[in-house]
Amino acid sequence: MITAVPPLLPGLINSINPKIYIGGASNLFNIAWFFGFFVASGVYAAASLLFPAKETFLTDDEVKCLQEEQLDEVEVEVGEEKAGSVR
């Protein structure tokens, strides 16, 4: 919010009191929703890349365990299909 809202304040001021000249900032205020959305998304993405949530990372052992579980599930499904097609 710190980066997305302040650039739009001159347009807000102009919409309240049109006598205050703000230049081209009124054009930015007209597309405030898009501007705010994309600026906030960019800040969020940059912050996530610079400061990742390390508690969500998986260790190598956890990844191997998950891969083995997925392989076991695939082998079971393939085995069931072969058993069904033998009939």
C-alpha positions as CSV (number, residue, x, y, z in Angstrom):
1,M,0.0,0.0,0.0
2,I,2.9,2.3,0.7
3,T,4.0,2.2,-3.0
4,A,0.6,1.9,-4.7
5,V,-1.5,4.6,-2.9
6,P,0.6,7.8,-2.7
7,P,1.1,8.3,-6.4
8,L,-2.7,8.4,-6.7
9,L,-3.3,11.0,-4.0
10,P,-2.9,14.1,-6.3
11,G,-5.7,12.7,-8.5
12,L,-7.9,12.2,-5.4
13,I,-7.2,15.7,-4.3
14,N,-8.1,17.0,-7.8
15,S,-11.3,15.0,-7.8
16,I,-12.3,16.6,-4.4
17,N,-11.3,20.1,-5.4
18,P,-10.9,20.6,-9.2
19,K,-9.4,24.1,-8.7
20,I,-6.1,22.5,-7.6
21,Y,-4.0,21.9,-10.7
22,I,-2.1,18.6,-10.6
23,G,-1.0,18.2,-14.2
24,G,-1.1,14.8,-15.8
25,A,-1.6,13.0,-12.5
26,S,-5.4,13.0,-13.1
27,N,-4.8,10.6,-15.9
28,L,-3.1,8.2,-13.5
29,F,-6.0,8.6,-11.1
30,N,-8.4,7.5,-13.9
31,I,-6.7,4.1,-14.1
32,A,-6.1,3.8,-10.3
33,W,-7.4,0.3,-10.1
34,F,-5.0,-1.0,-12.7
35,F,-2.1,1.0,-11.4
36,G,-2.6,-0.1,-7.8
37,F,-3.0,-3.7,-8.7
38,F,0.1,-3.9,-10.8
39,V,2.3,-1.9,-8.5
40,A,1.2,-3.9,-5.5
41,S,1.7,-7.2,-7.4
42,G,5.2,-6.2,-8.4
43,V,6.1,-5.2,-4.9
44,Y,4.7,-8.5,-3.6
45,A,6.7,-10.5,-6.2
46,A,9.9,-8.6,-5.5
47,A,9.5,-9.0,-1.7
48,S,8.8,-12.8,-2.1
49,L,11.9,-13.2,-4.2
50,L,14.1,-11.2,-1.9
51,F,12.7,-12.5,1.4
52,P,11.3,-16.0,0.8
53,A,9.3,-17.8,3.5
54,K,11.9,-20.3,4.5
55,E,9.5,-22.3,6.7
56,T,7.8,-23.4,3.5
57,F,11.0,-24.9,2.0
58,L,11.3,-28.7,1.8
59,T,14.4,-30.5,2.7
60,D,16.0,-33.0,0.2
61,D,14.8,-35.9,2.3
62,E,11.2,-34.6,2.2
63,V,11.4,-34.2,-1.6
64,K,12.7,-37.7,-2.1
65,C,10.0,-39.1,0.2
66,L,7.3,-37.3,-1.8
67,Q,8.7,-38.5,-5.1
68,E,8.8,-42.1,-3.9
69,E,5.2,-41.8,-2.7
70,Q,4.1,-40.5,-6.2
71,L,6.0,-43.3,-7.9
72,D,4.4,-45.9,-5.7
73,E,0.9,-44.5,-6.5
74,V,1.7,-44.6,-10.3
75,E,2.9,-48.2,-10.0
76,V,-0.2,-49.2,-8.1
77,E,-2.5,-47.6,-10.7
78,V,-0.6,-49.2,-13.6
79,G,-0.7,-52.5,-11.9
80,E,-4.5,-52.2,-11.4
81,E,-5.0,-51.3,-15.1
82,K,-3.0,-54.4,-16.2
83,A,-4.9,-56.7,-13.9
84,G,-8.2,-55.3,-15.2
85,S,-7.2,-55.8,-18.9
86,V,-6.1,-59.4,-18.4
87,R,-9.6,-60.6,-18.2
